[in-house]
């Protein structure tokens, strides 16, 4: 398994995932990233805020960018 980290970079907000999660494949990391983006959108909408403009970047355990999803 590979450990993947999910970092958010958007407007005036950013967050670096220091813990990560072990996943069996890049496809599993993509599915996890999609659920994270969906959760971010839902949280902001419930608070009456606009969605963030930016991205969620998935980095593997060797600090290589694996994929990037728009927020």
N, C-alpha and C positions, 0 to 999 in steps of 0.2 A: 504494500500500500504506500501511497504517497501522501504526504501532508500538504494540504493546500491552505492558503491564507487569502482572506477576502477583504480587500482594502477599498474604502470608499473615498472618492475625491469628487467634491461637488461645491460649486459656488464658494461660499465662505466656510464650508464645513468639510472636514475630512476625518477619516478614522483608519488607523492601521491595526490590522488583526495581528496580535502578538501571540495568539494561542494556536490558531489554525485547527484543522480537522483532518483526520486520516480518512481518505476515500480510495476506493479500488481503481478508479479510472478518471480520466479527464471528463468523460461523459457524465459521471456521477458528480464531479465538481461543477459542471455546467448546470445540472439540475438543481444543485444546492444554491448556486449563484442566482438562478432564476427565482427560487423561493425567497431568497434574501431580498432581492429587488422588489418582489411583490409585497413582502412584509414592510419594507421601508415606505412604499407608496401607500399602503393601507394605514400605517401609523400616521403619516402626514395628513392624509385625507380625513381621518377621524379627528385630528386636531384642528381641522379647518385651514390647513396650510397648503400652499401650492407644492406640487412635486418638485424635487430637486433637479437641477440640470447638471449632469455630470456622468460619472460612470462608477461601476464596481469592477475592480480589476482582481483577477485570480492569479496568484503567484504560487509556484510550486516550492518544494522544500530546498531547492537549489537557487532560489530567488529569481527564477525565470518567469517572465510573464506568460501565463498559459492562455488566458482569454480576457476580454474586456466586454462588459455589457453596459449599454446606456441605462441611466436611471429614468 
